[in-house]
């Protein structure tokens, strides 16, 4: 009798834990369905096979595209995909008429699609001040200020302007997050290395970070910390959270700012300098670093890591060295970068730019790129 009782009790225990497992799996499925419905209700299309758990493991990169920035943005995304080995998730904020064009990312070669996923979002500003935010500096540029409030499930993020080109894997700048101390919320590069040609220290009519200000074209963000932090400010003795500080800052300084949201970021980190990690200029290399002679010492030593073609230099003849890099990446058709398809044509084009200051520094553009291509090729060979 005792044996039957023990067997009965074992069956009960087995049945109990089996039911727990079944209910756990059901709960997970319902949670995924709920997240999927929520995204659909927001009008956010997803790549098929999107996995919330996988999303958390990927490198997150955000960009905002408005107006005639489609091709420039796609070229930036291509540079990220070509050189990176880690999986990427692109958060693309774009005007409605650009959404279909960005969905064509699904038509990229299958072997390339395995390296990234993407989500497309509408341009979204607080409804009560939407018009004011949208017209600040360039159309939609200030959207980046609201990323921590929109992407609430993303812990950390790389934000880049559309005119950025990666010359080394995205995971290398992502790794700088590990250098944050407990106070750091974000990371950016200085606006200038040489104070004599600096804009903020000569012309700004508002507070700015450090000696020459910061440039927000490439920005690492610990989104969780940004959402949770209370920021010191010059408007009230009470520290304010991110969503509380933005509009009052704009109202106070809107007649004094020139570069829109970048100026607001300078003001915020001027008053909270301990919260910013400053990375060197080769992570955000612009014409100002070579137009008056080379002044980015770190790039001289290690090469350019990320190229920033601001002021439209990819599309005019003012800085042909920058344009040459853009056109070389734009023309790449192969799934993986090679010397034949990318490096050699680029080096040939750069030779014709050496009559310009930036052309004389163009060997810095290919120094890190050459290493990145070799690394990708080695990785492909070992597969």
CORVENWO-V469258 format. One record per run of one state. SS is the DSSP state (H for helix, E for strand, L for the rest). FROM is the first residue (numbers start at 1). TO is the last residue. If there is no record, write none. Layout:
((SS FROM TO) (SS FROM TO))
This chain:
((L 1 1) (H 2 41) (L 42 45) (E 46 46) (L 47 51) (H 52 57) (L 58 58) (E 59 65) (L 66 69) (H 70 83) (L 84 87) (E 88 94) (L 95 95) (H 96 107) (L 108 109) (H 110 113) (L 114 115) (E 116 122) (L 123 126) (H 127 134) (L 135 140) (H 141 150) (L 151 155) (E 156 160) (L 161 163) (E 164 166) (L 167 169) (H 170 179) (L 180 185) (E 186 190) (L 191 194) (H 195 197) (L 198 199) (H 200 203) (L 204 213) (E 214 222) (H 223 228) (L 229 230) (E 231 231) (L 232 239) (E 240 240) (L 241 241) (H 242 253) (L 254 260) (H 261 271) (L 272 272) (H 273 275) (E 276 279) (L 280 280) (H 281 283) (L 284 284) (E 285 285) (L 286 286) (H 287 289) (L 290 296) (H 297 302) (L 303 305) (E 306 308) (L 309 309) (H 310 312) (L 313 319) (H 320 331) (L 332 338) (H 339 351) (L 352 356) (H 357 360) (L 361 362) (H 363 382) (L 383 383))
